């Protein structure tokens, strides 16, 4: 939940940067960072990776 709140704050900051400071490149960088720390970014990728490692482990045990 903490990462969700932080991602939301970072997204709002990125949007404000793009609108008020007219700095689209830095705003997009901040939005990508907000996506990565959101529950759909790195945590979802880590969960998927753990699942794949578990599948490989089961296949190795079956040999």
MOKA-V111090 format. One record per residue. N is the residue number from 1. SS is DSSP state (H for helix, E for strand, - for the rest). Layout:
n->N ss->SS
n->N ss->SS
//
This chain:
n->1 ss->-
n->2 ss->H
n->3 ss->H
n->4 ss->H
n->5 ss->H
n->6 ss->H
n->7 ss->H
n->8 ss->H
n->9 ss->H
n->10 ss->H
n->11 ss->H
n->12 ss->H
n->13 ss->H
n->14 ss->H
n->15 ss->H
n->16 ss->H
n->17 ss->H
n->18 ss->H
n->19 ss->H
n->20 ss->H
n->21 ss->-
n->22 ss->-
n->23 ss->-
n->24 ss->H
n->25 ss->H
n->26 ss->H
n->27 ss->H
n->28 ss->H
n->29 ss->H
n->30 ss->H
n->31 ss->H
n->32 ss->H
n->33 ss->H
n->34 ss->H
n->35 ss->H
n->36 ss->H
n->37 ss->H
n->38 ss->-
n->39 ss->-
n->40 ss->-
n->41 ss->-
n->42 ss->H
n->43 ss->H
n->44 ss->H
n->45 ss->H
n->46 ss->H
n->47 ss->H
n->48 ss->H
n->49 ss->H
n->50 ss->H
n->51 ss->H
n->52 ss->H
n->53 ss->H
n->54 ss->H
n->55 ss->H
n->56 ss->H
n->57 ss->H
n->58 ss->H
n->59 ss->H
n->60 ss->H
n->61 ss->H
n->62 ss->H
n->63 ss->-
//
